[in-house]
Amino acid sequence: MAQTQSKSIFLNIVDKCGGFTFKTSKSFYKEIGINQKRFGMICKDKIKPTIDEVKSICNYFKVDIKDFIN
């Protein structure tokens, strides 16, 4: 039986925005305030982002945080 894997917050945001190709940069990491290694771990769903990190990512992509928190 296949195991269902939940998407990371970042992938959910990408879906909410209609899907897109995204390439990170040093300025992206600086603007969202999350370092490259941590952001990668969040994207791979190895760690859960803090609420402040979710806010920062949502603000960057101009999506409503209410769609991603319970």
N, C-alpha and C positions, 0 to 999 in steps of 0.2 A: 504494500500500500504506500502510495506517495505521501510524503510529509508536506503539509501546507506551510509555506514560509511567508511571514508578513513582510511587507515592504518597509524600507527605511523611511524616515520622515522626509528625507530629501527626494526619494523616488515618488512619494505621495505628492509632494509639491510639484514635481515635474509633471505628473499626471494631471493635477489640478490646473496647471498652466496650458494644458493641451499637448504636452510632450514637446521636447525640443532637444537639440544637441547643445551641450554646455561644456565649455572648457574653462577650468579654473585658472586663476593667475594670482600673483602675490598681492595685487591690489584687492582682489576678491576676498582673500583670507583676512587682509587687514580691515576691510570694510565690515565684514561680518564678525570679526573678533574671535575667530576660531582658527587654530593653526592647522596646517595641511594634514598632519598625521591624525589628529583628532577628527577632522572633517571626514577623512577617508574611512575611519572606523565607524563613524555615524552612518555614512553612506552604505557601508557593508553590513550595517545593523549589528556590529560587534559590541557597541556600547549605545546606551540611550542618551540623547541630548538633554541638557538641562532646559528648563522652560525659557531661560534667557537666550539660549542658543536657538531654540525653535523660533522665538520672537525675531531674533536677528535674521535668520534664514528667510522667514516669511516676509519681513520688511524688505529685504533685498529683492525678493522676487515679486513683491507687491501682491501677496495673497493674504487672506484673512486667517489669522492664527486660530480663530474659533473652529475652523474646519479640521484642525489637527490635534486639538486637546479635548479631553472628555470632561 
